[in-house]
Amino acid sequence: MSFLEIAGVSKSFGPNTVLHGFDLAVEKGEFVTFLGPSGCGKTTMLRIVAGFETASRGTVRIDGQDVTGLAPNARRIGMVFQAYALFPNMTVADNVAFGLKVAGVPKAERRTRVEDMLRLIGLPRIADRYPYQLSGGQQQRVALARAIAPRPRVLLLDEPLSALDAKIRVSLRTEIRDLQRELGITTIFVTHDQEEALSMSDRIVVMSDGRIEQVGIPFEIYNHPRTRFVASFVGTLGLLKGEVAHGGRVIIDGQEIEADAGAARPGETVTLALRPEALSLQASRERSNALRGEITSVAFLGSVVRLRARFGRDELLIDTFNDPAAPPPGHGAAVAVHFSPADVLCLGAEPGGPGAASRASATPPGLRTPIAAEV
């Protein structure tokens, strides 16, 4: 039996259904991220686990206990909100101790627990400060300490880093993950930031329109997307339209490449997708495909240089390492872009074309399992 079980949860607001039959099993100590665009239902699902929303159907169990009908304060849940929600009239120590006081923990034990929590988050000397005297990163650490001080069974994090600047976000996500591992708390993290999800999670639940698109470890989600939505939402993709030829070939901008077009027939138009890191300006035995195009932009991103190349009406992004001894090609330069046939994701033939009905249940090349019919 899993530690946290979400079974058949649906949620409707009037005629609008925002969650459709959500099923998930989370193991004890696991860090699971709900990832998806705004409005996909991820925060609603988190609030149902916390008890702040009531499911229209389905059940939530924690450590074998059905908590579906319990109030939030009876579930032993810790929650960190996007806006921190620290009490402005309380010191840091009082904020951290608040949940302990509500739970009836004796004063001496509260004081010891607060000291332990502040040491744990690396802020042992700020107990007497007020929230307005803290930076955003410090406030977020205090909110985290307040959530874990009562020793919750499950920790819920609702986009806790979105209000911080980029450098602090990167630092804090490492600290949060290290702290979660140290304490072994079962954690659900909500974000729309794919980099956060990929770098922090044991598993990722990708959501769209109130449904689970795919559940898997970061490696699987990024490299083996199961649906067109996951392929396009997680990571960066360049898209090319091509005409299917015979013998596993596709014609793009008058040039033939090797690509498995699956159920698409010769003469049909397919959409192919390639990740920037799969492309190279250098030929190799593995990268047997080559497309000739023109550089339209060059962006320096520190250790990586991102090139944009045009092939007829379509463009691809190409990521290369920054080599001071080898400047990248400039705007307007003619280049040959090389890639492996195995790196090509075929997203299927154009909708409504010949044979569309028979292709709906087919497995697109480059994707390990069938694309959902609604995608």
C-alpha positions in Angstrom: 0.0 0.0 0.0 1.3 3.4 -1.0 1.7 6.2 1.7 -0.5 8.7 -0.2 -3.3 7.4 -2.4 -5.5 9.6 -4.6 -8.2 7.4 -6.2 -10.6 8.6 -8.9 -10.7 12.2 -7.7 -12.8 14.5 -9.9 -13.8 18.1 -9.1 -16.5 20.3 -10.7 -17.4 23.9 -10.1 -21.0 24.1 -11.4 -21.0 22.8 -14.9 -17.2 23.0 -15.3 -15.2 19.9 -14.5 -11.6 20.9 -13.6 -10.3 17.4 -12.6 -11.2 14.2 -14.4 -10.6 10.9 -12.5 -7.2 11.7 -11.0 -5.4 8.5 -9.8 -2.0 8.6 -8.2 0.0 6.5 -5.6 2.9 8.2 -3.8 5.4 6.3 -1.8 6.7 7.3 1.7 9.5 9.9 1.4 8.9 10.5 -2.3 9.1 13.9 -3.9 6.4 14.2 -6.6 5.8 17.3 -8.8 2.5 18.3 -10.4 3.6 20.0 -13.6 1.4 21.8 -16.1 0.2 25.2 -17.5 -2.0 27.6 -15.6 -5.5 26.2 -15.3 -4.7 22.6 -15.7 -5.9 21.6 -12.2 -2.7 21.1 -10.4 -3.3 23.5 -7.5 -7.0 22.3 -7.2 -5.7 18.8 -6.7 -3.2 20.0 -4.1 -5.9 21.8 -2.2 -8.0 18.6 -2.3 -5.2 16.7 -0.7 -4.8 19.5 1.9 -8.6 19.6 2.6 -9.1 23.1 1.5 -11.3 21.9 -1.4 -13.8 19.0 -1.4 -13.6 16.4 -4.2 -16.8 15.9 -6.2 -15.9 12.2 -6.4 -13.0 10.0 -5.3 -11.0 9.4 -2.1 -7.7 10.5 -0.6 -5.8 8.2 1.8 -2.7 9.0 3.9 -0.9 6.1 5.5 -3.9 3.9 5.1 -6.3 6.5 6.6 -9.2 7.8 4.5 -8.9 11.6 5.0 -11.4 12.6 2.3 -13.9 14.0 4.8 -11.5 15.3 7.4 -10.8 19.0 8.0 -7.4 20.3 7.0 -6.2 20.6 10.7 -7.0 16.9 11.2 -4.9 15.6 8.3 -1.4 16.4 9.6 -0.5 18.2 6.5 2.2 20.9 6.1 1.7 23.5 3.4 3.8 26.3 1.9 2.0 28.8 -0.1 3.1 30.9 -3.1 2.7 34.1 -1.1 4.4 32.7 2.1 1.4 33.8 4.3 3.6 34.6 7.3 1.9 36.5 10.1 3.2 40.1 9.8 2.6 40.9 13.5 4.6 37.8 14.7 8.3 37.3 15.0 10.0 34.6 13.1 10.0 32.4 16.2 6.3 32.9 16.8 5.5 32.2 13.1 7.5 28.9 13.2 5.9 28.0 16.5 2.3 28.8 15.5 1.3 25.2 14.3 3.0 23.7 17.4 1.0 26.1 19.7 -2.3 25.2 18.0 -1.4 21.5 18.4 -0.9 22.0 22.2 2.9 21.3 22.2 4.3 22.5 25.6 6.2 25.8 25.6 9.6 24.4 26.3 9.3 21.8 23.6 8.1 24.6 21.2 11.2 26.7 21.9 13.5 23.7 21.3 11.7 22.8 18.1 11.8 26.3 16.8 15.6 26.5 17.4 16.0 23.2 15.6 14.0 24.4 12.6 15.9 27.7 12.3 19.2 25.8 12.4 17.8 23.4 9.8 17.0 26.2 7.3 20.3 28.0 8.0 18.8 31.0 9.8 19.5 30.5 13.5 19.9 34.2 14.4 16.7 35.7 13.1 14.2 34.4 15.7 13.3 37.9 16.9 12.9 39.5 13.5 9.6 40.3 11.8 8.7 39.2 8.2 9.1 42.7 6.8 12.8 42.6 8.0 13.5 39.5 5.9 14.4 39.1 2.2 12.1 37.0 0.0 14.4 34.0 0.2 14.5 34.2 4.0 10.7 34.5 4.2 10.3 31.4 2.1 12.7 29.5 4.4 10.7 30.6 7.4 7.5 29.5 5.7 9.1 26.1 5.1 10.2 25.8 8.7 6.7 26.6 9.9 5.2 23.9 7.7 7.6 21.2 8.8 7.8 22.1 12.5 4.7 20.0 13.5 6.3 17.0 11.7 3.6 16.6 9.1 2.9 13.3 7.3 2.8 15.1 4.0 4.3 18.4 2.8 2.5 20.4 0.1 4.4 23.1 -1.8 2.2 25.4 -4.0 4.6 27.2 -6.4 6.7 28.4 -3.5 9.5 29.8 -5.6 7.7 31.7 -8.3 7.9 35.1 -6.5 11.7 34.9 -6.2 14.4 36.1 -8.6 16.2 33.5 -10.8 19.4 33.1 -8.8 17.6 32.7 -5.4 15.1 30.2 -7.0 18.0 27.9 -8.1 19.6 28.0 -4.7 16.4 27.4 -2.8 15.2 24.5 -4.9 18.4 22.7 -4.0 18.0 23.6 -0.3 14.3 22.4 -0.3 15.3 19.1 -2.0 18.2 18.5 0.4 16.0 19.2 3.4 13.2 17.0 2.1 15.6 14.1 1.7 17.1 14.7 5.1 13.7 14.6 6.8 12.2 11.9 4.6 8.9 13.8 4.2 6.5 12.7 1.5 6.2 15.8 -0.6 3.9 17.1 -3.4 5.3 20.1 -5.3 3.3 22.2 -7.7 4.9 24.2 -10.5 4.5 25.3 -14.1 8.3 25.6 -14.4 9.7 22.5 -16.2 13.3 23.1 -15.0 12.2 23.1 -11.4 10.2 19.9 -12.0 13.0 18.1 -13.8 15.8 19.1 -11.4 13.9 18.4 -8.1 11.5 15.5 -8.6 11.6 11.7 -8.0 8.6 11.6 -10.3 6.7 14.1 -12.3 2.9 14.2 -13.0 2.3 16.2 -16.2 -1.2 17.6 -16.3 -3.3 19.2 -19.0 -7.0 20.3 -18.8 -7.6 18.5 -15.5 -6.1 15.1 -16.7 -2.9 13.3 -16.2 -0.9 13.2 -19.4 2.0 11.1 -18.1 3.6 10.1 -14.8 7.3 9.1 -14.7 10.8 9.9 -13.5 12.3 13.1 -15.1 14.4 11.0 -17.5 11.3 9.3 -18.9 9.2 12.5 -19.1 11.9 14.3 -21.1 13.2 11.6 -23.3 10.2 9.4 -23.8 7.1 11.6 -23.9 3.9 9.6 -24.2 1.6 12.3 -25.7 2.0 15.2 -28.0 1.3 17.6 -25.1 4.1 16.2 -23.0 6.6 16.3 -25.9 5.8 20.0 -26.6 5.4 21.2 -23.0 8.5 19.6 -21.4 11.7 20.9 -22.8 12.2 22.8 -26.0 11.2 21.4 -29.4 11.7 22.5 -32.9 9.0 21.5 -35.4 9.5 20.7 -39.1 6.8 19.8 -41.6 7.7 17.2 -44.2 6.3 14.9 -46.9 6.5 11.2 -46.3 8.5 9.4 -49.0 9.1 5.6 -49.5 11.5 3.5 -47.4 11.4 5.4 -44.1 12.3 8.7 -45.7 10.7 12.2 -45.2 11.3 15.2 -47.5 11.9 18.5 -45.8 12.5 21.7 -47.8 13.4 19.5 -50.8 15.9 17.4 -48.7 15.4 13.8 -47.7 16.1 12.5 -44.2 15.6 9.2 -42.5 12.7 9.2 -40.1 10.1 6.6 -39.2 6.7 8.2 -40.0 4.7 5.3 -38.5 1.3 4.9 -40.0 1.6 7.9 -42.3 1.5 7.1 -45.9 3.7 8.3 -48.8 2.6 11.7 -49.9 1.1 12.7 -46.6 2.4 15.6 -44.5 3.9 14.9 -41.1 5.2 17.0 -38.2 8.7 16.1 -36.9 10.1 17.4 -33.7 13.8 17.7 -32.6 15.3 18.9 -29.3 18.1 21.5 -29.5 20.7 19.3 -27.8 20.1 16.5 -30.4 21.4 18.8 -33.2 25.0 19.4 -34.2 26.9 21.3 -36.8 29.4 18.5 -36.9 28.8 15.3 -38.8 29.3 11.9 -37.1 28.5 8.2 -37.8 25.5 8.4 -35.4 24.2 11.7 -36.9 23.5 10.3 -40.3 20.8 12.9 -41.1 21.7 16.3 -42.4 19.7 19.3 -43.4 21.1 22.4 -45.0 19.7 25.7 -43.8 20.5 29.3 -42.8 21.3 30.7 -39.4 18.8 33.4 -38.5 19.9 34.2 -34.9 22.6 33.6 -32.4 22.0 33.9 -28.6 24.8 33.5 -26.0 23.4 31.8 -22.8 26.7 31.5 -20.9 28.1 28.0 -21.3 25.6 27.4 -24.2 25.2 29.1 -27.5 21.7 28.8 -29.0 21.4 29.0 -32.7 18.3 29.3 -34.8 18.4 27.8 -38.3 15.7 28.1 -41.0 14.8 25.3 -43.4 12.2 26.7 -45.9 9.3 27.9 -43.7 10.4 26.1 -40.6 13.1 26.7 -38.0 15.1 24.6 -35.5 17.0 25.6 -32.3 20.5 24.2 -32.0 22.3 24.2 -28.6 26.1 24.1 -28.8 28.7 24.5 -26.0 30.4 27.9 -25.9 34.0 27.4 -27.2 36.1 30.6 -27.0 38.4 29.1 -29.6 35.7 28.4 -32.2 33.2 31.2 -32.6 29.7 30.1 -33.8 28.4 30.9 -37.3 26.9 34.3 -37.7 23.5 35.5 -38.9 22.9 34.5 -42.5 25.6 31.8 -42.5 24.8 28.6 -44.5 25.1 25.5 -42.3 24.5 21.8 -42.4 22.7 20.5 -39.3 23.3 16.9 -38.3 21.2 14.6 -36.2 20.4 10.9 -35.6 17.2 9.3 -37.0 16.5 8.0 -33.4 16.3 11.6 -32.2 13.4 12.4 -34.4 10.0 12.5 -32.7 7.2 12.1 -35.3 4.0 13.8 -34.0 1.9 12.3 -36.7 0.2 13.2 -40.0 -1.8 16.4 -40.4 -5.3 16.1 -38.9 -8.0 15.1 -41.3 -5.8 13.7 -43.9 -6.2 10.3 -45.6 -6.1 7.4 -43.1 -6.5 9.7 -40.0 -8.9 7.4 -38.3 -6.6 4.4 -38.6 -3.7 6.4 -37.3 -5.4 7.6 -34.1 -4.5 4.4 -32.2 -1.0 4.1 -33.7 2.2 4.6 -31.9 4.0 7.7 -33.4 7.7 7.0 -34.1 10.0 8.3 -31.4 7.2 8.1 -28.8 7.2 4.9 -26.7 3.5 4.5 -26.2 0.4 5.7 -28.1 -0.6 9.4 -28.2 -3.9 9.9 -26.5 -6.8 10.1 -28.9 -7.8 13.6 -27.8 -4.4 15.1 -28.5 
